[in-house]
Structure formats: C-alpha cells, structure tokens
Amino acid sequence: MLSTTQTFQLLDPQTFSINCNGRLVQLDTPKIMGILNLTPDSFSDGGKFNSEETALKQTEKLLKEGAEIIDIGPQSTRPNAEFLSSEEEIKRLGNIISQIKKEFPEALISLDTFYAETVKFGYHEGIDMINDISGGQYDDKMFDAAAETGLPYILMHINPSYETMHDKIKFEDITLEVNRYFSQKTDELLKGGVKDIILDPGFGFGKTVEDQMKMIGETEYLGFGKFPLLIGISRKSFIYKPLGKSPLDINEETQKLHRKVLEQGAKILRVHDVAEAKKTVDEFLRNQS
C-alpha cells in the first residue's frame, strides 16, 4: 500500500493573495492571527475580554505584538460550552467590531462564527473575513452568506454536527480524510461564488492525538497546495495533555510545532500568544533569506 506522501502530487509553490473587503492582502509571508475571545467560558481566557474596553485593550496588545488579523469569537466551542443562538452572538458582539475598526483601521478582522446571520451583521460592522469552524454544516445558509459578502472564507475540517464536533474519530488516514473533505467543500464554495478560501485542518476538533501529530508532519500535503493554509494549534489539548501540562505552559512545544508547519507552507498561524509566535515567524523568515 502506498503511503500518504507517495499518493499525493503537490502543485508548484505559489504566492497567495486574498481580497479582504476591497483590500488585497498578500500571503507571501506568514501572517499571525491573534485570538480575541469575547466569551465568558473559553477554556483558557474566558471572561477576560468580553467588554468593549477590555476588547479594545487586548486588540491593541495583539497588534503591537505582531498580529495582522484579529479573530473575534463571540461563542466558545470548547467541549461542554454554552450554546448560543445567532441573536445572542450578535448581542454579545455589540459595537466591538466597529469600534476596533475605528480605533485600529489597519487591523484585519476575522469573525469566528458558524451562523450566516452573524456573518451578515459582522459584514455591515466591517469584518474582513469569515472564520467558520463548521464548514457550512451547522447553518445551511453560511456558504450563501460568504458568497453574498464576497469575504474570504476559512473552511475548517470538523465532524458534521454541533453535538458531535468533539467526538474522537480514528481515521484510517487523517490526511486523506481531510483532503477529501476539502475537495468536496471547496468545489461547493467555488461553484457558489466564493472566490477566496483559506483551509484549516481543524486541530482540536474530533481527532486523536496521533492523528493530529500526523497532520503536523504532513502539513505540506493538506489541500494539495491549492489554497492558503491556516494552522490553529494554540493551547490545544493534543499538545498539553500528553505532557501533563496546562494550556498556558506549553509555549516552547507549541513554537516547535509552529516551525514545522511554517516549513511546510502554512500561511496563517491562529494564536493566543502573539509575541512568541512573532519570534517564531521572524526566525523562520531569517532562515529562508
């Protein structure tokens, strides 16, 4: 039987660009996406930034440390988190998006939601991209909303329902499985009129530790190089649980994995600890020159 690496043929390396609400963003060098959780129940920073004042202060900190994208999350997707409706998400967001745009016009804003109505609200408030963990599976109007807004869409691999998103599945070949999913979903998105797609293999969602480490080692084969790749491993349990550590005590291990995925072509790192990730990206770029 052929190995995963033998069965894949990569496209030639290419420079990606995405149209963020009329602003052309080149992904020739890796970008850092800083996480801004507005939730009271996120697993590592719940309740810290869920007011307009604290959200603006954290945004300023993330940008100063080197983030170019701010990923705003109104709903926690950790195991056993409180489930919110779109209306509740919109209420929680309030004026935070427009205030960030006003205070930090250079910042790109990504909205982390699986609801089409939340996307439409965010679009009118000024977001620059959509980060949908569900791959359009939790709201059948999401792909239409992405096409209507014309925003870049982050497509994540995940189990097919909200209730099963964290159910661990041992796949025969995780890389093949993720690529089958990406192939089907990107075809649907492109046919529906979505022009800019970013792929997220979905670390931390319904995958075994072994499969997630396999994805780290085979990052270059995910998506066949056809679309830019976002990697979100920050404070994930597949790193800290086997080590017997806390989510806040794995920076060294996380940066080693960040270096591995950058070497294999990852274009966006989604992180809590921006300053540390920036050092890793800068070191990577120095080694490339």
C-alpha positions in Angstrom: 0.0 0.0 0.0 1.3 3.4 -0.9 2.0 5.9 1.9 0.1 9.2 2.0 3.2 11.1 0.8 3.6 8.8 -2.2 0.0 9.1 -3.3 -0.1 13.0 -3.3 1.2 15.2 -6.0 1.7 18.8 -4.9 1.2 21.8 -7.1 4.1 24.1 -7.7 4.6 26.6 -4.8 2.6 29.7 -5.3 2.0 33.1 -3.7 -1.5 33.6 -2.4 -3.4 36.8 -2.1 -6.9 37.3 -0.6 -9.4 40.2 -1.2 -10.4 41.4 2.3 -13.3 43.8 1.8 -11.5 45.5 -1.1 -8.1 45.3 0.5 -5.7 42.9 -1.3 -3.6 41.1 1.2 -0.6 39.2 0.1 0.3 35.9 1.9 3.8 35.7 0.6 5.0 35.8 4.2 3.1 34.1 7.1 0.6 36.2 8.9 -0.3 36.0 12.6 -4.0 35.9 13.6 -4.5 36.9 17.2 -7.4 35.4 19.1 -9.9 37.8 20.8 -12.5 35.7 22.7 -15.5 37.7 23.8 -16.8 34.7 25.7 -17.2 34.2 29.5 -16.4 30.4 29.1 -13.5 29.9 26.7 -11.1 27.3 28.2 -8.0 29.5 28.7 -9.1 33.1 28.7 -12.9 33.1 29.3 -14.3 36.4 30.6 -11.1 38.4 30.2 -12.1 40.4 27.1 -15.9 40.4 26.9 -16.4 44.2 27.4 -15.8 46.9 24.8 -13.0 48.4 26.9 -11.1 45.2 27.6 -11.6 44.0 24.0 -10.0 47.2 22.6 -7.1 47.0 25.0 -6.5 43.4 24.1 -6.7 44.2 20.4 -4.1 47.0 20.8 -1.8 44.5 22.6 -2.2 41.8 19.9 -1.5 44.3 17.1 1.6 45.7 18.9 3.0 42.2 19.4 2.7 41.5 15.7 -0.8 40.3 14.8 -2.2 41.5 11.5 -5.5 39.7 11.8 -7.8 39.8 14.9 -10.1 36.8 15.1 -13.2 37.8 17.2 -15.1 34.9 18.8 -18.5 35.6 20.4 -19.1 31.9 21.2 -16.9 29.3 22.9 -16.5 25.9 21.0 -14.7 24.1 23.8 -16.3 20.8 25.0 -19.5 21.4 27.0 -19.5 25.1 26.3 -22.7 27.1 26.4 -24.6 27.0 23.1 -25.6 30.5 21.8 -28.0 31.4 19.0 -27.0 33.9 16.3 -29.1 36.6 18.1 -27.1 36.0 21.3 -23.8 36.2 19.4 -24.8 39.5 17.8 -25.9 40.9 21.2 -22.5 39.9 22.6 -20.6 41.5 19.7 -22.4 44.8 20.2 -20.3 47.6 18.8 -17.0 45.9 19.3 -16.2 45.3 15.6 -17.0 48.8 14.5 -15.1 50.2 17.5 -12.0 48.1 16.6 -12.3 49.3 13.0 -12.5 52.9 14.2 -9.5 52.6 16.6 -7.3 50.3 14.5 -8.2 50.7 10.8 -5.1 48.8 9.8 -6.3 45.7 11.5 -7.9 42.9 9.6 -10.9 41.5 11.4 -12.0 37.8 11.2 -15.3 36.8 12.7 -15.4 33.3 14.3 -19.0 32.1 13.8 -21.0 29.3 12.2 -24.1 31.5 11.7 -25.0 33.2 8.4 -26.9 36.0 10.2 -23.9 36.7 12.5 -21.7 37.0 9.3 -24.2 39.5 7.7 -24.1 41.5 10.9 -20.3 41.4 11.0 -20.1 42.4 7.4 -22.1 45.6 8.0 -19.9 46.3 11.0 -16.7 46.0 8.9 -15.2 42.4 9.2 -12.7 41.4 6.6 -13.0 37.6 6.6 -15.2 34.7 7.9 -13.9 32.0 10.2 -16.4 29.2 10.2 -15.4 26.2 12.2 -18.4 24.2 10.8 -17.6 24.1 7.1 -21.1 25.3 6.5 -22.6 22.2 8.2 -24.3 23.9 11.2 -26.1 26.6 9.1 -27.1 25.7 5.6 -27.1 29.4 4.6 -23.5 30.0 5.5 -22.0 29.4 2.1 -24.6 31.7 0.6 -23.7 34.4 3.1 -20.0 34.0 2.3 -20.7 34.4 -1.4 -23.0 37.4 -0.9 -20.5 39.3 1.2 -17.6 38.5 -1.0 -15.3 38.0 2.0 -12.6 35.3 2.3 -13.9 32.2 3.9 -11.9 30.0 6.3 -13.0 26.4 5.8 -12.3 24.1 8.7 -12.5 20.3 8.8 -14.8 19.1 11.6 -17.4 16.5 12.4 -20.8 17.1 10.7 -22.9 18.3 13.7 -22.5 20.6 16.6 -23.3 17.8 19.0 -20.6 15.6 17.6 -17.9 18.2 16.9 -15.6 16.9 19.7 -16.3 13.1 19.3 -13.0 11.5 18.7 -12.7 9.6 15.4 -9.8 7.5 14.5 -9.4 7.8 10.7 -7.7 5.2 8.5 -5.7 8.1 7.1 -6.4 11.5 8.5 -4.6 13.4 5.7 -6.7 11.6 3.0 -9.9 12.2 5.0 -9.2 15.9 5.4 -8.3 16.3 1.8 -11.5 14.5 0.7 -13.5 16.9 2.8 -11.6 20.0 1.5 -12.0 18.8 -2.1 -15.8 18.5 -1.7 -16.3 21.7 0.2 -14.1 23.9 -1.9 -15.8 22.7 -5.0 -19.1 23.7 -3.5 -17.9 27.1 -2.3 -16.3 27.9 -5.7 -19.4 26.9 -7.6 -21.5 29.1 -5.2 -19.4 32.2 -5.9 -16.9 32.3 -3.0 -13.6 33.5 -4.5 -11.1 33.4 -1.6 -10.8 30.2 0.5 -8.4 29.5 3.4 -8.1 26.0 4.7 -8.0 25.0 8.4 -7.5 21.3 9.1 -9.3 21.6 12.4 -6.8 20.8 15.2 -8.6 20.2 18.5 -11.9 19.1 16.9 -12.7 15.3 17.0 -9.3 14.0 16.2 -7.0 11.7 18.2 -3.6 12.9 19.4 -1.9 10.6 17.0 -3.9 11.9 14.0 -3.1 15.5 14.9 0.6 14.8 15.2 0.3 13.1 11.8 -1.3 16.2 10.4 1.6 18.3 11.7 4.1 16.0 9.9 2.1 16.1 6.7 1.0 19.7 6.7 2.5 20.3 3.2 0.0 17.7 1.7 -3.1 19.3 3.2 -5.2 20.9 0.5 -2.6 19.9 -2.2 -1.2 23.5 -2.1 -4.2 24.9 -3.9 -5.3 27.3 -1.1 -3.6 29.1 1.7 -3.4 27.1 4.9 -4.3 28.3 8.4 -3.0 26.4 11.4 -4.6 26.8 14.9 -2.8 24.7 17.5 -2.6 27.3 20.2 -3.3 25.9 23.7 -4.7 22.7 22.2 -5.1 19.6 24.4 -3.3 17.3 22.0 -0.1 19.2 23.0 -0.6 19.8 26.7 -2.4 16.7 27.9 0.2 14.1 26.9 2.8 16.3 28.6 0.7 16.6 31.8 0.9 20.4 31.5 -1.7 23.2 31.4 -2.7 25.1 28.3 -0.7 28.1 29.5 2.5 26.2 30.0 3.3 24.8 26.5 4.8 27.7 24.7 8.1 26.0 23.8 6.4 22.9 22.5 3.9 25.0 20.5 6.6 27.1 18.8 8.4 23.9 17.8 5.3 22.8 16.0 4.7 26.2 14.5 8.2 26.0 13.0 7.3 22.6 11.5 4.1 23.8 9.8 5.7 27.1 8.6 8.5 25.0 6.9 5.7 23.1 5.1 4.0 26.2 3.8 1.4 27.3 6.4 0.4 30.9 5.7 -1.6 31.9 8.8 -1.0 31.0 12.5 -4.0 31.4 14.7 -2.6 32.1 18.2 -3.3 33.4 21.7 0.4 34.2 22.4 1.2 36.6 19.6 4.7 37.8 20.7 6.0 34.3 20.9 4.6 33.4 17.5 6.1 36.5 16.0 9.5 35.5 17.2 9.0 32.1 15.5 7.8 33.6 12.2 10.7 36.1 12.2 13.2 33.3 12.8 11.6 31.3 10.0 11.9 34.2 7.6 15.5 34.8 8.5 16.3 31.2 7.8 14.6 31.5 4.4 16.6 34.5 3.3 
